């Protein structure tokens, strides 16, 4: 159902984004995708604080599983061995800022980013992944958590993920996919994509998902992304599609009430966007990684994460407003292969697998965006749902599964990287204590990061959205981190 009068428009149910993009009949083109694009845009807001409206788009890199802040972003070389771990701290391009020796390439790009070293929150109940993922992606804590710590599968009553909110309030200027999540949805245990859907906004605002085949080590995987949804069906030629568009126009002209609504709400603009999205080939071209030089693809890394990050750059360059890159590439994978959830084998997994991929891809992205002049208008965020316990071998979750060389879940202090769109370059915001256990300066809640994302895009974080019960809710109950902007 499309509601245009009074409350913000909402598609309560209906086809998924893939179904919306699959064109085969006048009903689908004329009534569904354009209606989704036509939902009322956010009203212009006054400029509020530094950085407001500086970002045109966002690359949100979600490091699912909880990366170890001490072993990556916030080393503690003076701490005891059972806290500092096996890795040395190295200087970066910015005097006074150190990172782990596992991140040498990022160290040379730190003059383009800020590290937030004071993220912290106290969970309600168990320190589990699913509830934390839901919080960082939607800005809200889940209403229901099972005794096991898991959540129910996604429903149409969930709070929308941030990218869906952005797709509704800030649709792209060009005929382009507004929100893409790649390489696949987040997953924890058997719960797929909790916190990663449009929830009560309706499926029209779900992200466009990619499901590349093959294993993470398959270097050709990202060249085989299926793009059938972004092209016309063989039986529908461009001429035939244009005839259907003209037929819709004729029907509208014969229906004064519909014609009046189309004119009042500028629906013709959204019909044209849906039409051009399919005919322009803009989205298909953005997904074509073969257009990139082999040397650049090598710098990002010939693995799923690296090529996904490169795709993110291509997508925002083509006009996509919000791109979310999820790690791990294989949900609930083995920690020694794919997952950041390193309860054991922390040092070997980080050194041999995780950090080389993260280091290369992040460094390449920052340099690439800067060289193309895109970093001025692209906000880059990289973080997990929490960090890892400062002391090796400590059991913080009560499951008894932590090994002597592993780190358990730790939401009380961890680090995020943020860059672009007016964010200060070569800086640290906040500080952790001597053991990385808790913030000692500028305590920052993860929802403050989401509030800052909205703020950078020119969207007030306190903008009201109406849920499935038509109840008003703020986009996020967080504070903008104004100290990030310079």
ABEGO torsion letter per residue (X at the ends): XBBABGBBBBBABEBBAAAAABBABAAAAAAAAAAAAABBBBBBBBBBEBGBGABABBBBBBBBGGBBAAAAABBBAABBAAAAEABBBBBBABBGBBBBAABAAAAAAAAABBBBAABBBBBBEBBBAAAAAAAAAAGBBBABBBAAGBBBBBBAABBBBAAAAAAAABBBABBBBABBBOABBBBBEABBGBGABAEAAEAAABBBBBBBBEBAABAAAAAABBAAAABBBAABBAAAAAAAAAAAAAAAAABAAAAAAAAAAGAAAAAAAAAAAAAAGAAAAAABAAABBAAAAAAAEBBAAAAAAAAAAAAAAAGBABBBBBOBABBGBBAAAABABBABGAAAAAAAAAAAAAAAAAAAAAAAAAAAGAAAABBBBBBBABBBBABBGBBAAGAGABBAABBBBBAABBBBBBBEGGBBBGBBBEBBBAAGABBABGBBBAAAAAAAAAAAAGBBAABBBBBAAGBBBBABBBBBBAAABX
